[in-house]
Amino acid sequence: AGVGSLALTILMYVILVFNGLVSTQQRLMRAWSLIDIQLKRRFDLITNLVKVCRAYLEHEQETLDLVVTARAGGSPPGTLPTTSDVQAGERTTEVQAQVVQKLFALKEDYPELQANQVMGELQDSITDTEDRLAIARTFYNAATANYNSRIKRVPEVLFARMFGYQRAAFYAVDQKHTQVVDVDAALNTNGH
């Protein structure tokens, strides 16, 4: 009976540690999906902003080229993001920020855009999305820190190695892109 109780206790402990690792990994994947959602939302808003500015963009080929490359593409749903997925997300963030800056600068050059109500609403939505994206990045990096810490601690490190858990990459963005876009400053500054 004593050996059976010991075996049952060890089995329960293994199950508890394994389930804890799985839960931590699921939180990390959920945190990554929040970033992906906000990047896609921001891209959709940028697309709508481009439609509003279309007539003014005929001579702004550089901006149009950036819009084409700004589409977010994360890892498939339900998978842990790889380092290259995280790096792609970082690049997407930077390109989208450049597009937003260029589109907001157009408003300075074209007074008709300043009076466009849809343009104003889209700018407000983009600012809101920037806030959401900052929160999602913070949540992802906290989940990454927890996950990476968990798979390095004893005894979890033994199970993490056994089950193939890998270190997750942090989401790092150029410091200038971690700030909320100051719409007023972007509109009142000549982008040229």
C-alpha positions in Angstrom: 0.0 0.0 0.0 2.9 2.4 0.8 4.5 1.9 -2.7 1.1 2.4 -4.4 0.5 5.6 -2.5 4.0 6.9 -3.4 3.5 6.0 -7.1 0.1 7.7 -7.1 1.6 10.8 -5.4 4.4 11.0 -8.0 1.9 10.5 -10.8 -0.3 13.3 -9.5 2.7 15.6 -9.2 3.8 14.9 -12.8 0.2 15.6 -14.0 0.1 18.8 -11.9 3.4 20.1 -13.3 2.5 19.1 -16.9 -0.9 20.8 -16.7 0.8 23.9 -15.3 3.2 24.0 -18.2 0.3 23.6 -20.7 -1.7 26.4 -19.0 1.3 28.7 -19.2 1.8 27.9 -22.8 -1.9 28.5 -23.6 -1.7 31.9 -21.9 1.3 32.8 -24.1 -0.5 31.7 -27.3 -3.6 33.7 -26.2 -1.4 36.8 -25.6 0.2 36.4 -29.0 -3.2 36.2 -30.7 -4.2 39.6 -29.0 -1.2 41.2 -30.8 -2.1 39.6 -34.1 -5.7 40.8 -33.7 -4.7 44.4 -33.1 -2.2 44.4 -35.9 -4.9 43.2 -38.3 -7.4 45.7 -36.9 -4.9 48.5 -37.4 -4.2 47.3 -41.0 -8.0 47.3 -41.7 -8.2 50.9 -40.3 -5.2 51.9 -42.4 -6.9 50.4 -45.5 -10.0 52.5 -44.8 -7.9 55.5 -44.3 -6.2 54.9 -47.6 -9.6 54.7 -49.3 -10.5 58.1 -47.8 -7.2 59.5 -49.0 -7.1 57.7 -52.3 -7.5 60.7 -54.5 -4.7 62.4 -52.7 -2.4 59.4 -52.9 -1.9 59.4 -56.7 1.5 61.1 -56.2 2.3 59.3 -53.0 3.6 56.0 -54.4 6.0 55.4 -51.4 3.0 55.5 -49.1 1.0 53.1 -51.3 4.0 50.7 -51.4 4.2 50.7 -47.6 0.5 49.9 -47.3 1.0 46.8 -49.4 3.8 45.6 -47.0 1.9 46.5 -43.8 -0.4 43.5 -43.7 -0.1 41.6 -40.5 0.6 37.9 -40.7 0.9 36.0 -37.4 1.4 32.4 -36.6 -1.5 30.0 -37.3 -4.1 30.1 -34.5 -3.4 27.7 -31.7 0.3 27.5 -32.2 3.1 29.0 -30.2 4.7 31.9 -32.0 8.2 31.3 -33.3 11.0 33.8 -33.1 10.5 34.6 -36.8 6.7 35.1 -36.1 7.6 37.6 -33.4 10.2 39.4 -35.6 7.6 39.6 -38.4 5.2 41.1 -36.0 7.8 43.7 -34.9 8.4 44.6 -38.6 4.7 44.9 -39.2 4.4 47.2 -36.3 7.1 49.5 -37.7 5.8 49.5 -41.2 2.2 50.2 -40.1 3.5 53.1 -37.9 5.3 54.6 -40.9 2.1 54.3 -43.0 0.0 56.0 -40.3 2.5 58.8 -40.0 2.5 59.4 -43.8 -1.3 59.3 -44.0 -1.7 61.7 -41.1 0.8 64.0 -42.8 -1.4 64.1 -45.9 -4.0 65.9 -43.9 -1.6 68.9 -43.5 -1.1 69.0 -47.3 -4.8 68.7 -48.2 -7.2 70.9 -46.3 -10.2 68.9 -47.7 -9.0 65.9 -45.7 -9.0 68.1 -42.5 -12.7 68.6 -42.9 -13.5 64.9 -43.7 -15.5 63.4 -40.8 -14.6 59.8 -41.7 -10.9 60.7 -41.7 -11.3 62.1 -38.1 -13.2 59.0 -37.0 -10.5 56.7 -38.5 -7.8 58.7 -36.7 -9.6 58.2 -33.4 -9.9 54.5 -34.1 -6.2 54.1 -35.0 -5.3 55.9 -31.7 -7.6 53.5 -29.8 -5.9 50.6 -31.6 -2.5 51.9 -30.7 -3.5 51.8 -27.0 -4.9 48.2 -27.4 -1.7 47.1 -29.2 0.4 48.5 -26.4 -1.6 46.6 -23.8 -1.5 43.4 -25.9 2.3 43.7 -26.2 2.6 44.2 -22.5 0.4 41.1 -21.8 2.4 39.0 -24.3 5.7 40.0 -22.8 4.5 39.2 -19.3 3.2 35.9 -20.5 6.5 35.2 -22.3 8.5 36.0 -19.1 6.3 33.7 -17.1 6.5 30.9 -19.7 10.3 31.2 -20.1 10.8 31.3 -16.3 8.5 28.3 -15.8 10.4 26.1 -18.3 13.7 26.9 -16.6 12.7 26.2 -13.0 13.4 23.0 -11.3 11.6 20.5 -11.5 9.6 22.0 -14.5 12.8 22.2 -16.6 13.0 18.4 -16.6 9.4 18.0 -17.9 9.8 21.0 -20.3 12.8 19.4 -21.9 11.1 16.0 -22.0 8.1 17.4 -23.8 10.0 19.7 -26.1 9.1 23.1 -24.7 11.2 25.9 -26.2 12.1 29.4 -25.0 9.7 32.0 -26.4 10.8 35.3 -27.9 9.9 38.7 -26.4 8.1 41.2 -28.5 10.5 44.1 -28.9 9.6 47.2 -30.9 11.7 50.3 -31.6 11.0 52.6 -28.7 9.5 55.3 -30.9 6.8 52.8 -32.0 5.8 51.9 -28.4 4.3 55.3 -27.8 0.7 56.1 -28.7 0.5 58.1 -31.9 0.0 61.7 -31.1 -2.7 62.5 -33.8 -2.7 66.2 -33.1 1.1 66.5 -33.5 1.1 64.3 -36.6 -1.6 66.5 -38.2 0.0 69.8 -37.2 3.5 68.8 -38.4 4.4 68.9 -42.0 5.6 65.4 -42.9 7.9 66.6 -45.7 
